[in-house]
Amino acid sequence: MLLDPFENLSSFIDSINQIPQDICADENLDDPEDMHFVSPHWVDGYITDDGTDVDGYWRDGDGDTSHDLSIEDGGGYWAHDPS
C-alpha cells in the first residue's frame, strides 16, 4: 500500500502558521536583509546529474504539488540570498 506523503501537509502547515511570531524570534537568526521573497513560478523539467528525468512543476512554497497557489492565494516563500 502506497501512502501519500502530502496527505496531512496542509494541517501541519496550518498549525505552524498559528505559532505566535514572537515565539519564533531568535537573536541568532540571519539578518532579514539577507532574505528575498520568491514568487510562485513554473520550473521547467530537467535531467539530474544521475540521469533522473524530472517533470516540470509549479513551485509555490507550500510543498503540495497537487494544488498550485498563486501569489494572491498565499503562494510564494522567503529564501536566503545566495552566498
MOPAC internal coordinates of N, CA, C and O (Angstrom, degrees):
PM7 1SCF
backbone

  N    0.0000 0     0.00 0     0.00 0    0    0    0
  C    1.4515 1     0.00 0     0.00 0    1    0    0
  C    1.5294 1   109.05 1     0.00 0    2    1    0
  O    1.2310 1   120.53 1   -54.97 1    3    2    1
  N    1.3341 1   116.59 1   125.03 1    3    2    1
  C    1.4552 1   121.03 1   177.87 1    5    3    2
  C    1.5231 1   110.00 1   -87.63 1    6    5    3
  O    1.2310 1   120.83 1   -44.70 1    7    6    5
  N    1.3006 1   116.03 1   135.30 1    7    6    5
  C    1.4595 1   121.53 1   178.24 1    9    7    6
  C    1.5159 1   109.48 1  -100.91 1   10    9    7
  O    1.2310 1   120.32 1   -34.43 1   11   10    9
  N    1.3073 1   116.99 1   145.57 1   11   10    9
  C    1.4557 1   122.64 1   177.10 1   13   11   10
  C    1.5295 1   108.39 1   -85.69 1   14   13   11
  O    1.2310 1   119.83 1   -68.52 1   15   14   13
  N    1.3562 1   117.94 1   111.48 1   15   14   13
  C    1.4759 1   119.36 1  -177.52 1   17   15   14
  C    1.5260 1   113.06 1   -67.46 1   18   17   15
  O    1.2310 1   119.92 1   165.00 1   19   18   17
  N    1.3325 1   117.75 1   -15.00 1   19   18   17
  C    1.4589 1   120.72 1  -178.27 1   21   19   18
  C    1.5288 1   112.35 1  -103.64 1   22   21   19
  O    1.2310 1   120.13 1  -174.00 1   23   22   21
  N    1.3349 1   117.36 1     6.00 1   23   22   21
  C    1.4562 1   122.06 1  -173.84 1   25   23   22
  C    1.5305 1   112.61 1   -53.43 1   26   25   23
  O    1.2310 1   119.63 1   135.35 1   27   26   25
  N    1.3102 1   118.32 1   -44.65 1   27   26   25
  C    1.4683 1   121.56 1  -176.55 1   29   27   26
  C    1.5225 1   112.55 1  -109.28 1   30   29   27
  O    1.2310 1   120.21 1  -163.42 1   31   30   29
  N    1.3193 1   117.21 1    16.58 1   31   30   29
  C    1.4552 1   120.56 1  -175.59 1   33   31   30
  C    1.5278 1   112.36 1   -63.57 1   34   33   31
  O    1.2310 1   119.93 1   138.97 1   35   34   33
  N    1.3259 1   117.73 1   -41.03 1   35   34   33
  C    1.4683 1   118.50 1  -177.01 1   37   35   34
  C    1.5306 1   111.59 1   -64.41 1   38   37   35
  O    1.2310 1   119.62 1   142.12 1   39   38   37
  N    1.3310 1   118.33 1   -37.88 1   39   38   37
  C    1.4632 1   119.02 1   178.23 1   41   39   38
  C    1.5288 1   110.69 1   -69.51 1   42   41   39
  O    1.2310 1   120.22 1   146.53 1   43   42   41
  N    1.3291 1   117.18 1   -33.47 1   43   42   41
  C    1.4650 1   121.20 1   175.92 1   45   43   42
  C    1.5279 1   110.49 1   -64.34 1   46   45   43
  O    1.2310 1   120.79 1   133.62 1   47   46   45
  N    1.3298 1   116.10 1   -46.38 1   47   46   45
  C    1.4694 1   120.69 1   179.30 1   49   47   46
  C    1.5234 1   110.10 1   -63.19 1   50   49   47
  O    1.2310 1   120.17 1   137.81 1   51   50   49
  N    1.3281 1   117.29 1   -42.19 1   51   50   49
  C    1.4658 1   120.11 1   177.79 1   53   51   50
  C    1.5253 1   111.52 1   -58.40 1   54   53   51
  O    1.2310 1   120.33 1   139.37 1   55   54   53
  N    1.3348 1   116.97 1   -40.63 1   55   54   53
  C    1.4656 1   119.60 1  -179.32 1   57   55   54
  C    1.5216 1   111.33 1   -67.50 1   58   57   55
  O    1.2310 1   120.18 1   143.20 1   59   58   57
  N    1.3233 1   117.26 1   -36.80 1   59   58   57
  C    1.4658 1   120.72 1   177.28 1   61   59   58
  C    1.5260 1   110.06 1   -66.11 1   62   61   59
  O    1.2310 1   120.29 1   138.91 1   63   62   61
  N    1.3371 1   117.06 1   -41.09 1   63   62   61
  C    1.4647 1   120.61 1  -178.60 1   65   63   62
  C    1.5149 1   112.61 1   -66.50 1   66   65   63
  O    1.2310 1   119.51 1   164.80 1   67   66   65
  N    1.3280 1   118.53 1   -15.20 1   67   66   65
  C    1.4575 1   121.51 1   179.49 1   69   67   66
  C    1.5265 1   112.85 1   -90.01 1   70   69   67
  O    1.2310 1   119.89 1   176.36 1   71   70   69
  N    1.3277 1   117.81 1    -3.64 1   71   70   69
  C    1.4633 1   120.94 1   178.39 1   73   71   70
  C    1.5293 1   108.74 1   -72.57 1   74   73   71
  O    1.2310 1   119.37 1   -54.77 1   75   74   73
  N    1.3179 1   118.81 1   125.23 1   75   74   73
  C    1.4629 1   120.38 1   178.50 1   77   75   74
  C    1.5236 1   110.86 1   -57.80 1   78   77   75
  O    1.2310 1   120.65 1   -43.13 1   79   78   77
  N    1.3251 1   116.35 1   136.87 1   79   78   77
  C    1.4536 1   121.67 1  -175.00 1   81   79   78
  C    1.5279 1   113.07 1   -62.44 1   82   81   79
  O    1.2310 1   119.79 1   148.84 1   83   82   81
  N    1.3548 1   118.00 1   -31.16 1   83   82   81
  C    1.4642 1   118.57 1  -179.42 1   85   83   82
  C    1.5312 1   111.60 1   -68.05 1   86   85   83
  O    1.2310 1   119.91 1   156.99 1   87   86   85
  N    1.3380 1   117.77 1   -23.01 1   87   86   85
  C    1.4656 1   120.26 1   175.22 1   89   87   86
  C    1.5210 1   109.90 1   -70.36 1   90   89   87
  O    1.2310 1   120.95 1   147.70 1   91   90   89
  N    1.3373 1   115.79 1   -32.30 1   91   90   89
  C    1.4639 1   120.95 1  -177.51 1   93   91   90
  C    1.5260 1   112.45 1   -80.88 1   94   93   91
  O    1.2310 1   120.12 1   169.48 1   95   94   93
  N    1.3407 1   117.38 1   -10.52 1   95   94   93
  C    1.4636 1   120.23 1  -177.77 1   97   95   94
  C    1.5280 1   109.99 1   -63.61 1   98   97   95
  O    1.2310 1   120.92 1   -41.69 1   99   98   97
  N    1.3218 1   115.85 1   138.31 1   99   98   97
  C    1.4591 1   121.64 1  -178.56 1  101   99   98
  C    1.5270 1   107.88 1  -151.58 1  102  101   99
  O    1.2310 1   120.46 1   -57.75 1  103  102  101
  N    1.3164 1   116.73 1   122.25 1  103  102  101
  C    1.4606 1   120.40 1  -178.38 1  105  103  102
  C    1.5247 1   112.13 1   -62.89 1  106  105  103
  O    1.2310 1   119.78 1   160.31 1  107  106  105
  N    1.3267 1   118.02 1   -19.69 1  107  106  105
  C    1.4601 1   120.53 1  -177.21 1  109  107  106
  C    1.5247 1   113.46 1   -89.90 1  110  109  107
  O    1.2310 1   120.23 1   179.44 1  111  110  109
  N    1.3256 1   117.17 1    -0.56 1  111  110  109
  C    1.4571 1   119.05 1   178.84 1  113  111  110
  C    1.5236 1   109.79 1   -71.06 1  114  113  111
  O    1.2310 1   121.02 1   -25.44 1  115  114  113
  N    1.3327 1   115.66 1   154.56 1  115  114  113
  C    1.4585 1   120.31 1   177.25 1  117  115  114
  C    1.5178 1   110.19 1   -60.32 1  118  117  115
  O    1.2310 1   121.06 1   -26.10 1  119  118  117
  N    1.3078 1   115.58 1   153.90 1  119  118  117
  C    1.4490 1   122.29 1   176.64 1  121  119  118
  C    1.5290 1   108.45 1   -61.49 1  122  121  119
  O    1.2310 1   119.74 1   -48.24 1  123  122  121
  N    1.3533 1   118.10 1   131.76 1  123  122  121
  C    1.4691 1   119.80 1   179.37 1  125  123  122
  C    1.5225 1   112.80 1   -57.26 1  126  125  123
  O    1.2310 1   120.47 1   158.22 1  127  126  125
  N    1.3299 1   116.70 1   -21.78 1  127  126  125
  C    1.4577 1   118.89 1   178.37 1  129  127  126
  C    1.5245 1   111.34 1   -68.88 1  130  129  127
  O    1.2310 1   119.83 1   166.53 1  131  130  129
  N    1.3272 1   117.94 1   -13.47 1  131  130  129
  C    1.4607 1   122.08 1   177.71 1  133  131  130
  C    1.5240 1   111.28 1   -91.30 1  134  133  131
  O    1.2310 1   120.50 1  -162.91 1  135  134  133
  N    1.3282 1   116.65 1    17.09 1  135  134  133
  C    1.4571 1   122.38 1  -177.80 1  137  135  134
  C    1.5303 1   109.14 1  -122.67 1  138  137  135
  O    1.2310 1   120.82 1   -20.41 1  139  138  137
  N    1.3256 1   116.03 1   159.59 1  139  138  137
  C    1.4588 1   121.42 1   174.34 1  141  139  138
  C    1.5258 1   108.87 1  -143.89 1  142  141  139
  O    1.2310 1   120.87 1   -23.69 1  143  142  141
  N    1.3252 1   115.93 1   156.31 1  143  142  141
  C    1.4548 1   121.02 1   179.58 1  145  143  142
  C    1.5203 1   109.40 1   -91.30 1  146  145  143
  O    1.2310 1   120.75 1   -47.85 1  147  146  145
  N    1.3308 1   116.17 1   132.15 1  147  146  145
  C    1.4612 1   122.09 1   178.23 1  149  147  146
  C    1.5238 1   107.54 1  -106.07 1  150  149  147
  O    1.2310 1   120.51 1   -63.33 1  151  150  149
  N    1.3155 1   116.63 1   116.67 1  151  150  149
  C    1.4644 1   121.47 1   177.96 1  153  151  150
  C    1.5222 1   109.95 1   -73.75 1  154  153  151
  O    1.2310 1   120.30 1   -27.36 1  155  154  153
  N    1.3330 1   117.04 1   152.64 1  155  154  153
  C    1.4611 1   119.70 1   175.93 1  157  155  154
  C    1.5321 1   109.94 1   -56.46 1  158  157  155
  O    1.2310 1   120.52 1   -37.68 1  159  158  157
  N    1.3210 1   116.62 1   142.32 1  159  158  157
  C    1.4716 1   119.87 1  -176.98 1  161  159  158
  C    1.5300 1   110.85 1  -160.44 1  162  161  159
  O    1.2310 1   121.21 1   -18.24 1  163  162  161
  N    1.3267 1   115.30 1   161.76 1  163  162  161
  C    1.4567 1   122.48 1   177.18 1  165  163  162
  C    1.5248 1   108.84 1   -84.04 1  166  165  163
  O    1.2310 1   120.69 1   -44.50 1  167  166  165
  N    1.3260 1   116.29 1   135.50 1  167  166  165
  C    1.4629 1   122.60 1   174.61 1  169  167  166
  C    1.5266 1   106.64 1  -108.86 1  170  169  167
  O    1.2310 1   120.55 1   -61.06 1  171  170  169
  N    1.3336 1   116.56 1   118.94 1  171  170  169
  C    1.4647 1   120.27 1   178.76 1  173  171  170
  C    1.5169 1   110.77 1   -65.54 1  174  173  171
  O    1.2310 1   121.02 1   -30.47 1  175  174  173
  N    1.3335 1   115.65 1   149.53 1  175  174  173
  C    1.4490 1   120.66 1   176.13 1  177  175  174
  C    1.5239 1   110.65 1   -60.33 1  178  177  175
  O    1.2310 1   120.79 1   -23.42 1  179  178  177
  N    1.3169 1   116.10 1   156.58 1  179  178  177
  C    1.4608 1   120.95 1  -178.55 1  181  179  178
  C    1.5251 1   109.67 1  -156.28 1  182  181  179
  O    1.2310 1   121.10 1   -10.90 1  183  182  181
  N    1.3124 1   115.51 1   169.10 1  183  182  181
  C    1.4632 1   121.58 1   176.69 1  185  183  182
  C    1.5200 1   107.48 1  -114.83 1  186  185  183
  O    1.2310 1   120.54 1   -52.29 1  187  186  185
  N    1.3393 1   116.57 1   127.71 1  187  186  185
  C    1.4595 1   121.49 1  -178.92 1  189  187  186
  C    1.5245 1   110.07 1   -75.00 1  190  189  187
  O    1.2310 1   120.85 1   -10.71 1  191  190  189
  N    1.3345 1   115.98 1   169.29 1  191  190  189
  C    1.4631 1   121.40 1   179.61 1  193  191  190
  C    1.5257 1   112.49 1   -58.69 1  194  193  191
  O    1.2310 1   120.70 1   150.99 1  195  194  193
  N    1.3537 1   116.27 1   -29.01 1  195  194  193
  C    1.4617 1   118.58 1  -179.24 1  197  195  194
  C    1.5323 1   112.48 1   -89.72 1  198  197  195
  O    1.2310 1   120.32 1  -173.48 1  199  198  197
  N    1.3524 1   116.99 1     6.52 1  199  198  197
  C    1.4558 1   121.14 1   175.61 1  201  199  198
  C    1.5188 1   115.44 1    92.80 1  202  201  199
  O    1.2310 1   119.76 1  -176.96 1  203  202  201
  N    1.3388 1   118.07 1     3.04 1  203  202  201
  C    1.4604 1   120.94 1   178.86 1  205  203  202
  C    1.5226 1   109.54 1   -72.20 1  206  205  203
  O    1.2310 1   120.75 1   -50.90 1  207  206  205
  N    1.3277 1   116.18 1   129.10 1  207  206  205
  C    1.4629 1   122.10 1   178.34 1  209  207  206
  C    1.5227 1   108.56 1   -89.06 1  210  209  207
  O    1.2310 1   120.12 1   -64.11 1  211  210  209
  N    1.3259 1   117.38 1   115.89 1  211  210  209
  C    1.4704 1   122.73 1  -179.28 1  213  211  210
  C    1.5188 1   108.28 1  -104.29 1  214  213  211
  O    1.2310 1   120.58 1   -57.72 1  215  214  213
  N    1.3474 1   116.50 1   122.28 1  215  214  213
  C    1.4634 1   121.06 1   177.38 1  217  215  214
  C    1.5188 1   110.19 1   -68.84 1  218  217  215
  O    1.2310 1   120.69 1   -25.96 1  219  218  217
  N    1.3365 1   116.29 1   154.04 1  219  218  217
  C    1.4514 1   121.12 1   175.00 1  221  219  218
  C    1.5228 1   110.44 1   -63.45 1  222  221  219
  O    1.2310 1   120.53 1   -24.60 1  223  222  221
  N    1.3149 1   116.60 1   155.40 1  223  222  221
  C    1.4669 1   120.56 1  -177.82 1  225  223  222
  C    1.5201 1   109.96 1  -157.35 1  226  225  223
  O    1.2310 1   120.97 1   -17.93 1  227  226  225
  N    1.3323 1   115.76 1   162.07 1  227  226  225
  C    1.4619 1   123.34 1   177.07 1  229  227  226
  C    1.5230 1   108.44 1   -89.53 1  230  229  227
  O    1.2310 1   120.21 1   -57.28 1  231  230  229
  N    1.3358 1   117.20 1   122.72 1  231  230  229
  C    1.4661 1   121.71 1   178.49 1  233  231  230
  C    1.5195 1   108.16 1  -103.53 1  234  233  231
  O    1.2310 1   121.17 1   -67.64 1  235  234  233
  N    1.3441 1   115.37 1   112.36 1  235  234  233
  C    1.4661 1   119.59 1  -179.02 1  237  235  234
  C    1.5202 1   112.91 1  -125.01 1  238  237  235
  O    1.2310 1   120.15 1   177.49 1  239  238  237
  N    1.3315 1   117.32 1    -2.51 1  239  238  237
  C    1.4532 1   120.73 1   173.38 1  241  239  238
  C    1.5140 1   115.72 1    92.83 1  242  241  239
  O    1.2310 1   119.45 1   175.50 1  243  242  241
  N    1.3390 1   118.66 1    -4.50 1  243  242  241
  C    1.4657 1   118.20 1  -177.57 1  245  243  242
  C    1.5237 1   113.42 1   -93.41 1  246  245  243
  O    1.2310 1   119.88 1   171.17 1  247  246  245
  N    1.3295 1   117.83 1    -8.83 1  247  246  245
  C    1.4554 1   121.19 1   178.60 1  249  247  246
  C    1.5162 1   114.74 1    79.03 1  250  249  247
  O    1.2310 1   120.18 1  -178.98 1  251  250  249
  N    1.3292 1   117.26 1     1.02 1  251  250  249
  C    1.4648 1   121.36 1  -179.09 1  253  251  250
  C    1.5239 1   108.83 1  -109.60 1  254  253  251
  O    1.2310 1   120.37 1   -78.77 1  255  254  253
  N    1.3282 1   116.89 1   101.23 1  255  254  253
  C    1.4650 1   120.16 1  -177.14 1  257  255  254
  C    1.5254 1   112.90 1   -75.39 1  258  257  255
  O    1.2310 1   119.82 1   172.90 1  259  258  257
  N    1.3373 1   117.95 1    -7.10 1  259  258  257
  C    1.4620 1   119.43 1   179.75 1  261  259  258
  C    1.5363 1   111.70 1   -87.21 1  262  261  259
  O    1.2310 1   120.25 1   172.13 1  263  262  261
  N    1.3328 1   117.13 1    -7.87 1  263  262  261
  C    1.4655 1   120.99 1  -179.89 1  265  263  262
  C    1.5227 1   108.42 1  -136.82 1  266  265  263
  O    1.2310 1   120.77 1   -62.96 1  267  266  265
  N    1.3333 1   116.14 1   117.04 1  267  266  265
  C    1.4624 1   121.21 1  -177.25 1  269  267  266
  C    1.5243 1   110.87 1   -95.40 1  270  269  267
  O    1.2310 1   120.91 1   -64.49 1  271  270  269
  N    1.3352 1   115.87 1   115.51 1  271  270  269
  C    1.4610 1   120.95 1  -179.82 1  273  271  270
  C    1.5244 1   110.52 1   -91.30 1  274  273  271
  O    1.2310 1   121.03 1   -44.30 1  275  274  273
  N    1.3218 1   115.64 1   135.70 1  275  274  273
  C    1.4643 1   120.44 1   169.41 1  277  275  274
  C    1.5269 1   107.13 1   -85.68 1  278  277  275
  O    1.2310 1   120.48 1    -6.72 1  279  278  277
  N    1.3065 1   116.70 1   173.28 1  279  278  277
  C    1.4634 1   119.17 1   177.63 1  281  279  278
  C    1.5352 1   109.76 1   -65.55 1  282  281  279
  O    1.2310 1   120.02 1   147.53 1  283  282  281
  N    1.3354 1   117.56 1   -32.47 1  283  282  281
  C    1.4617 1   121.59 1   178.39 1  285  283  282
  C    1.5296 1   111.65 1   -67.79 1  286  285  283
  O    1.2310 1   120.44 1   153.70 1  287  286  285
  N    1.3388 1   116.77 1   -26.30 1  287  286  285
  C    1.4678 1   121.77 1   179.30 1  289  287  286
  C    1.5257 1   112.51 1   -89.97 1  290  289  287
  O    1.2310 1   120.31 1  -175.14 1  291  290  289
  N    1.3231 1   117.01 1     4.86 1  291  290  289
  C    1.4654 1   120.16 1   179.37 1  293  291  290
  C    1.5061 1   114.30 1    99.84 1  294  293  291
  O    1.2310 1   120.20 1  -171.32 1  295  294  293
  N    1.3189 1   117.22 1     8.68 1  295  294  293
  C    1.4642 1   120.32 1   178.68 1  297  295  294
  C    1.5151 1   111.47 1   -73.56 1  298  297  295
  O    1.2310 1   121.21 1   -15.05 1  299  298  297
  N    1.3168 1   115.28 1   164.95 1  299  298  297
  C    1.4567 1   122.26 1  -177.54 1  301  299  298
  C    1.5150 1   110.24 1   105.90 1  302  301  299
  O    1.2310 1   120.88 1   -12.85 1  303  302  301
  N    1.3055 1   115.93 1   167.15 1  303  302  301
  C    1.4658 1   119.82 1  -177.51 1  305  303  302
  C    1.5233 1   110.05 1  -161.00 1  306  305  303
  O    1.2310 1   121.22 1   -19.02 1  307  306  305
  N    1.3225 1   115.27 1   160.98 1  307  306  305
  C    1.4650 1   121.86 1   177.03 1  309  307  306
  C    1.5388 1   108.31 1   -92.39 1  310  309  307
  O    1.2310 1   121.05 1   -40.04 1  311  310  309
  N    1.3349 1   115.60 1   139.96 1  311  310  309
  C    1.4666 1   120.89 1  -179.91 1  313  311  310
  C    1.5320 1   109.20 1  -137.95 1  314  313  311
  O    1.2310 1   121.34 1   -25.58 1  315  314  313
  N    1.3183 1   115.04 1   154.42 1  315  314  313
  C    1.4676 1   120.10 1   175.51 1  317  315  314
  C    1.5169 1   109.91 1   -70.98 1  318  317  315
  O    1.2310 1   121.07 1   -36.71 1  319  318  317
  N    1.3360 1   115.55 1   143.29 1  319  318  317
  C    1.4656 1   119.96 1   175.58 1  321  319  318
  C    1.5266 1   108.15 1   -65.65 1  322  321  319
  O    1.2310 1   120.74 1   -33.50 1  323  322  321
  N    1.3417 1   116.18 1   146.50 1  323  322  321
  C    1.4731 1   118.60 1   177.08 1  325  323  322
  C    1.5322 1   109.97 1   -63.20 1  326  325  323
  O    1.2310 1   121.08 1   -33.25 1  327  326  325
  N    1.2903 1   115.54 1   146.75 1  327  326  325
  C    1.4876 1   119.95 1  -179.25 1  329  327  326
  C    1.5009 1   110.35 1   -79.47 1  330  329  327
  O    1.2310 1   120.10 1   180.00 1  331  330  329

